[in-house]
């Protein structure tokens, strides 16, 4: 990716024999946009990024894995400031040009000595692949998550590359989820922010693994401008719609990868709700279904227990009517207008549930609102991973 050079190093934030610090150097003039967690207990990295985003430009990204540096008071803030100052000195830029994200255990201050040693190693490291960078930002992830797409702006083809980490504590509400997007397109920060916000609303904000929103959730998009296209400044510019569509597609791919790697997951579940009073109401109902432990364990056990879906709709706190409610699994209707389908045969549903990609469809029957949410099943693996997380 022209204008964005990743490097990795081992800072040793945990007792593991792997790289855990990612440094991406960005060309001067790089535009930046971002969305961050809605948690009321955000990490100092999140607060740092929020302040820096108002300026709209970036020269570097630093990602630490193994230590979230959240709930660490003044020591945590000092670590972020020290990292920004060290990188700024290396690149001869302002500290506010340096974006920082950390992921891992909450409540343990990021050790400044390890951070500085890791940065020294990263500055001297050779450029690496995006695959290497993706592996380095992971924690409980079981596979590297990255995607790439392109868009045509005028006579230029621009590239978008995204890397992401996240497996548990996923319910972004802006997922611990960190996502980073790099493009060589030339685009104004304000326009990039609007496009990322819209893409986030339909992708990262529509996934859930366990209903838990992290202290550190961050998605950042960097545009280096090295493709040489006529800069995009408004939504009406030629090629702006193509770039927005490509960005949304990239975010959707990354969001799906996070759900597929949900801690202990064996099933990818799409929940589609229609017929709600509004899109917002449909979204809340879909999340109620997707976050229900009873629904998620039924899917894990390949049990066609659609009564649990009825339960999840009813508890969502949104307008619903038992006598207009319809439910399907895959292409098989199991209930319509408040009643089980006459002569309902469970065999096709059981067959659908044996697959890895599951679809639950719900029609509330009250309006035109619709939403789609993606989640995974809940297995013993989730308990094992999180019971032993710190050890």
C-alpha positions as CSV (number, residue, x, y, z in Angstrom):
1,X,0.0,0.0,0.0
2,X,1.7,3.2,-1.2
3,X,2.2,5.6,1.7
4,X,1.6,3.0,4.5
5,X,4.5,0.8,5.7
6,X,3.9,-1.7,8.5
7,X,6.6,-3.1,10.8
8,X,6.3,-5.3,13.8
9,X,8.4,-6.1,16.9
10,X,8.3,-7.9,20.2
11,X,7.8,-5.7,23.2
12,X,7.0,-8.6,25.5
13,X,3.7,-7.3,27.0
14,X,2.8,-10.9,27.9
15,X,4.9,-14.0,28.4
16,X,4.6,-15.1,24.8
17,X,7.2,-15.7,22.1
18,X,5.6,-13.6,19.3
19,X,5.5,-10.1,18.0
20,X,3.1,-7.9,19.8
21,X,3.8,-4.3,18.7
22,X,2.7,-3.0,15.3
23,X,4.1,0.3,13.8
24,X,2.6,1.6,10.6
25,X,4.4,4.6,9.2
26,X,2.2,6.9,7.1
27,X,3.2,9.4,4.5
28,X,2.9,13.1,5.3
29,X,-0.5,14.4,4.5
30,X,-2.4,11.2,5.3
31,X,-6.0,11.8,6.2
32,X,-7.6,10.0,9.1
33,X,-11.1,9.2,10.4
34,X,-12.2,6.9,13.2
35,X,-15.0,5.6,15.4
36,X,-14.4,4.5,19.0
37,X,-16.2,2.7,21.8
38,X,-19.2,4.0,23.5
39,X,-18.0,2.6,26.8
40,X,-18.1,5.0,29.7
41,X,-14.8,3.6,30.9
42,X,-12.6,4.1,27.8
43,X,-8.9,3.5,27.7
44,X,-6.5,6.5,27.5
45,X,-5.6,5.3,24.0
46,X,-9.3,5.8,23.0
47,X,-9.3,9.3,24.5
48,X,-6.0,10.1,22.8
49,X,-7.4,9.1,19.4
50,X,-10.6,11.0,19.9
51,X,-8.7,14.2,20.5
52,X,-6.3,13.6,17.6
53,X,-9.1,12.7,15.2
54,X,-10.4,16.3,15.3
55,X,-7.2,17.4,13.5
56,X,-7.8,15.0,10.6
57,X,-4.2,14.0,9.7
58,X,-1.8,11.2,10.7
59,X,1.8,10.1,10.4
60,X,1.8,6.8,12.4
61,X,-0.2,4.0,14.0
62,X,1.0,2.1,17.0
63,X,-0.9,-1.0,18.2
64,X,0.0,-2.9,21.4
65,X,-1.3,-6.4,22.0
66,X,-1.5,-8.2,25.3
67,X,-2.2,-5.2,27.5
68,X,-5.3,-3.0,27.1
69,X,-3.9,-0.2,29.3
70,X,-7.5,0.5,30.4
71,X,-8.5,1.5,33.9
72,X,-4.9,2.5,34.7
73,X,-5.2,6.1,35.7
74,X,-2.4,8.6,35.3
75,X,0.2,5.8,34.6
76,X,-1.8,4.7,31.6
77,X,-2.1,8.2,30.3
78,X,1.7,8.7,30.8
79,X,2.4,5.6,28.8
80,X,0.3,6.8,25.8
81,X,2.0,10.3,25.9
82,X,5.4,8.7,26.1
83,X,4.7,6.5,23.1
84,X,3.4,9.4,21.1
85,X,6.4,11.6,21.9
86,X,8.8,8.8,21.0
87,X,7.2,8.1,17.6
88,X,6.9,11.9,16.9
89,X,10.6,12.3,17.6
90,X,11.4,9.4,15.2
91,X,9.2,10.8,12.4
92,X,9.7,14.6,13.1
93,X,6.0,15.2,13.5
94,X,3.6,16.3,16.2
95,X,2.5,13.8,18.9
96,X,-1.1,14.3,17.8
97,X,-0.1,12.8,14.4
98,X,0.5,9.5,16.2
99,X,-2.5,7.2,16.7
100,X,-2.3,4.5,19.4
101,X,-4.4,1.5,20.3
102,X,-3.9,-1.3,22.8
103,X,-5.7,-4.5,23.5
104,X,-5.5,-7.2,26.1
105,X,-5.9,-7.4,29.9
106,X,-7.7,-4.5,31.6
107,X,-6.3,-2.9,34.8
108,X,-2.6,-3.4,34.1
109,X,-0.6,-0.2,33.2
110,X,1.3,-0.5,30.0
111,X,5.0,-0.8,31.0
112,X,6.8,2.2,29.4
113,X,10.1,0.5,29.4
114,X,8.8,-2.4,27.3
115,X,6.9,0.0,25.1
116,X,10.1,2.1,24.4
117,X,12.2,-1.0,23.8
118,X,9.5,-2.4,21.4
119,X,9.4,0.9,19.5
120,X,13.2,1.0,19.1
121,X,13.0,-2.5,17.6
122,X,10.0,-1.6,15.4
123,X,11.8,1.5,14.0
124,X,14.7,-0.7,13.0
125,X,12.6,-3.6,11.7
126,X,12.2,-4.3,7.9
127,X,8.8,-3.6,6.4
128,X,6.5,-6.6,6.8
129,X,3.3,-7.9,5.2
130,X,-0.2,-6.9,6.2
131,X,-0.6,-10.6,7.2
132,X,2.3,-10.2,9.7
133,X,0.7,-7.0,11.0
134,X,-2.6,-8.7,11.4
135,X,-1.1,-11.6,13.3
136,X,0.7,-9.2,15.6
137,X,-2.4,-7.2,16.7
138,X,-4.3,-10.4,17.8
139,X,-4.9,-11.7,21.3
140,X,-7.4,-14.6,21.5
141,X,-7.9,-14.6,17.8
142,X,-7.5,-18.0,16.1
143,X,-6.8,-16.7,12.6
144,X,-5.6,-13.5,11.0
145,X,-8.4,-11.3,9.7
146,X,-7.7,-9.1,6.7
147,X,-9.5,-8.0,3.6
148,X,-8.8,-6.0,0.5
149,X,-10.9,-4.3,-2.2
150,X,-10.7,-1.6,-4.9
151,X,-12.7,1.3,-6.3
152,X,-12.4,3.4,-9.4
153,X,-12.1,7.2,-9.0
154,X,-11.9,8.9,-12.4
155,X,-9.1,7.3,-14.3
156,X,-7.4,5.8,-11.2
157,X,-8.0,2.5,-9.3
158,X,-7.6,2.9,-5.6
159,X,-6.9,0.1,-3.1
160,X,-8.4,-0.4,0.4
161,X,-6.7,-2.9,2.8
162,X,-8.2,-3.7,6.2
163,X,-6.8,-5.6,9.2
164,X,-8.8,-6.4,12.3
165,X,-8.6,-8.2,15.6
166,X,-11.5,-9.4,17.8
167,X,-12.9,-12.7,19.1
168,X,-14.5,-11.9,22.4
169,X,-15.9,-8.9,24.2
170,X,-17.6,-8.0,20.9
171,X,-20.6,-5.8,20.8
172,X,-19.0,-2.6,19.4
173,X,-21.8,0.0,19.9
174,X,-19.7,2.7,18.1
175,X,-15.5,-4.0,18.8
176,X,-11.8,-6.1,22.4
177,X,-12.1,-5.1,18.7
178,X,-9.5,-3.1,16.9
179,X,-9.8,-2.4,13.1
180,X,-7.5,-0.5,10.8
181,X,-8.2,0.5,7.2
182,X,-5.6,1.8,4.8
183,X,-6.2,3.3,1.4
184,X,-4.1,5.1,-1.2
185,X,-7.1,7.2,-2.2
186,X,-7.0,11.0,-1.9
187,X,-10.0,12.0,0.2
188,X,-10.7,14.8,2.6
189,X,-10.8,13.8,6.3
190,X,-14.3,15.1,6.8
191,X,-15.7,13.1,3.9
192,X,-13.7,10.0,5.0
193,X,-15.2,10.4,8.5
194,X,-18.8,10.6,7.1
195,X,-18.3,7.5,5.0
196,X,-16.6,5.5,7.8
197,X,-19.4,6.4,10.2
198,X,-22.0,5.3,7.8
199,X,-20.2,2.0,7.0
200,X,-19.6,1.4,10.7
201,X,-23.3,1.8,11.4
202,X,-24.2,-1.0,9.0
203,X,-21.3,-3.4,9.8
204,X,-19.4,-3.2,13.0
205,X,-22.4,-1.9,14.9
206,X,-24.3,-4.9,13.7
207,X,-22.1,-7.7,15.1
208,X,-22.1,-9.3,18.5
209,X,-20.3,-12.3,20.0
210,X,-21.2,-11.9,23.7
211,X,-23.0,-8.5,24.1
212,X,-20.0,-7.0,25.8
213,X,-18.6,-3.7,24.6
214,X,-14.9,-3.2,25.3
215,X,-13.1,-0.2,26.8
216,X,-10.8,-0.1,23.8
217,X,-12.9,-0.6,20.7
218,X,-11.5,1.5,17.8
219,X,-11.7,1.5,14.1
220,X,-9.4,3.9,12.2
221,X,-9.2,4.7,8.5
222,X,-6.1,6.2,6.9
223,X,-6.0,7.7,3.4
224,X,-2.5,8.4,2.1
225,X,-3.5,10.0,-1.2
226,X,-0.8,8.2,-3.1
227,X,-3.1,6.8,-5.8
228,X,-3.1,10.2,-7.5
229,X,-6.8,10.5,-8.0
230,X,-8.5,13.9,-8.0
231,X,-9.1,14.4,-4.3
232,X,-12.6,13.6,-3.1
233,X,-14.1,16.4,-1.0
234,X,-17.9,15.9,-1.2
235,X,-20.3,13.1,-1.7
236,X,-21.1,14.5,-5.1
237,X,-17.6,14.2,-6.5
238,X,-17.2,11.6,-9.3
239,X,-16.1,8.3,-7.8
240,X,-17.2,9.2,-4.2
241,X,-20.1,6.7,-4.3
242,X,-17.8,4.0,-5.6
243,X,-15.3,4.6,-2.8
244,X,-18.1,4.7,-0.2
245,X,-19.4,1.3,-1.5
246,X,-15.9,-0.2,-1.4
247,X,-15.3,1.0,2.2
248,X,-18.7,-0.4,3.3
249,X,-17.9,-3.7,1.6
250,X,-14.5,-3.9,3.3
251,X,-16.0,-3.1,6.7
252,X,-18.6,-5.8,6.2
253,X,-16.0,-8.4,5.3
254,X,-13.9,-7.5,8.4
255,X,-17.0,-7.6,10.7
256,X,-18.0,-11.0,9.4
257,X,-14.5,-12.3,10.1
258,X,-14.7,-11.2,13.7
259,X,-18.0,-13.1,14.2
260,X,-16.7,-16.2,12.5
261,X,-13.8,-16.2,15.0
262,X,-16.0,-15.6,18.0
263,X,-14.5,-17.3,21.0
264,X,-15.5,-20.9,20.9
265,X,-17.8,-20.3,17.9
266,X,-18.8,-23.1,15.5
267,X,-21.6,-21.3,13.7
268,X,-22.0,-18.0,11.9
269,X,-25.5,-16.7,12.4
270,X,-27.3,-14.0,10.4
271,X,-30.4,-12.6,12.1
272,X,-32.8,-10.7,9.7
273,X,-35.7,-8.8,11.2
274,X,-38.4,-7.1,9.0
275,X,-41.8,-5.7,9.5
276,X,-40.8,-3.7,12.6
277,X,-42.1,-0.2,13.5
278,X,-38.8,1.3,12.4
279,X,-35.3,0.3,11.4
280,X,-34.0,1.2,14.9
281,X,-36.7,-1.0,16.4
282,X,-35.8,-3.9,14.1
283,X,-32.1,-3.4,15.0
284,X,-32.8,-3.7,18.7
285,X,-35.0,-6.8,18.2
286,X,-32.3,-8.4,16.1
287,X,-29.7,-7.7,18.8
288,X,-32.0,-9.2,21.4
289,X,-32.2,-12.4,19.4
290,X,-28.5,-12.4,18.6
291,X,-27.4,-11.8,22.2
292,X,-29.8,-14.4,23.8
293,X,-27.8,-17.2,25.4
294,X,-30.8,-19.5,25.0
295,X,-30.9,-18.8,21.2
296,X,-27.1,-19.1,20.8
297,X,-26.9,-22.4,22.8
298,X,-29.8,-23.8,20.8
299,X,-28.0,-23.1,17.6
300,X,-24.8,-24.6,19.1
301,X,-26.8,-27.8,19.8
302,X,-28.4,-27.7,16.4
303,X,-31.8,-27.6,18.2
304,X,-34.7,-26.1,16.1
305,X,-36.2,-24.5,19.2
306,X,-37.9,-21.5,17.6
307,X,-39.7,-20.7,20.9
308,X,-36.5,-19.2,22.1
309,X,-36.7,-16.7,19.2
310,X,-40.2,-15.8,20.3
311,X,-38.9,-15.2,23.8
312,X,-36.1,-12.9,22.5
313,X,-38.5,-10.8,20.4
314,X,-40.8,-10.4,23.4
315,X,-38.1,-9.3,25.8
316,X,-36.6,-6.7,23.4
317,X,-38.9,-3.9,24.7
318,X,-39.9,-3.0,21.2
319,X,-43.4,-3.0,19.6
320,X,-44.4,-6.6,18.7
321,X,-47.6,-8.5,18.5
322,X,-47.8,-12.2,19.1
323,X,-50.5,-12.7,16.5
324,X,-48.5,-11.0,13.6
325,X,-45.2,-12.6,14.4
326,X,-43.6,-15.0,11.9
327,X,-40.3,-16.9,12.1
328,X,-38.2,-18.9,9.7
329,X,-34.9,-20.9,9.9
330,X,-33.1,-20.7,6.5
331,X,-35.8,-21.0,3.9
332,X,-38.2,-23.0,6.1
333,X,-41.1,-21.1,7.7
334,X,-41.7,-22.5,11.2
335,X,-44.3,-20.1,12.5
336,X,-46.7,-17.5,10.9
337,X,-49.0,-15.0,12.5
338,X,-48.5,-16.3,16.0
339,X,-48.9,-20.0,15.3
340,X,-46.7,-23.0,14.3
341,X,-47.0,-23.8,10.6
342,X,-49.6,-26.5,10.1
343,X,-47.9,-29.8,9.3
344,X,-44.6,-28.3,10.2
345,X,-41.7,-30.7,9.3
346,X,-38.6,-30.1,11.4
347,X,-36.3,-32.1,9.2
348,X,-35.3,-29.3,6.8
349,X,-34.6,-27.0,9.8
350,X,-32.5,-29.6,11.5
351,X,-30.6,-30.0,8.3
352,X,-30.0,-26.3,8.0
353,X,-28.7,-26.1,11.6
354,X,-26.1,-28.8,10.9
355,X,-24.3,-26.3,8.6
356,X,-21.9,-23.6,9.7
357,X,-23.9,-20.7,8.2
358,X,-27.3,-20.2,9.9
359,X,-30.0,-17.8,9.1
360,X,-32.9,-16.7,11.4
361,X,-35.6,-14.6,9.8
362,X,-38.3,-12.8,11.8
363,X,-41.2,-10.8,10.5
364,X,-42.8,-8.6,13.2
365,X,-45.8,-7.8,10.9
366,X,-46.2,-4.2,12.2
367,X,-44.4,-1.9,9.8
368,X,-41.5,-1.4,7.3
369,X,-38.5,-1.4,9.6
370,X,-35.8,-3.9,8.9
371,X,-32.3,-4.8,10.1
372,X,-29.6,-7.5,9.8
373,X,-27.3,-8.5,12.7
374,X,-24.5,-11.1,12.7
375,X,-23.5,-13.3,15.6
376,X,-22.2,-16.7,16.5
377,X,-23.2,-19.6,18.7
378,X,-22.3,-20.0,22.3
379,X,-20.3,-23.1,23.2
380,X,-18.3,-24.6,26.1
381,X,-15.2,-23.2,24.3
382,X,-16.3,-19.6,25.2
383,X,-16.3,-20.5,28.8
384,X,-12.9,-22.2,28.7
385,X,-11.2,-19.3,26.9
386,X,-12.6,-16.7,29.2
387,X,-12.2,-18.6,32.5
388,X,-8.5,-18.9,31.8
389,X,-7.9,-15.6,30.0
390,X,-5.4,-14.0,32.4
391,X,-3.5,-17.2,33.0
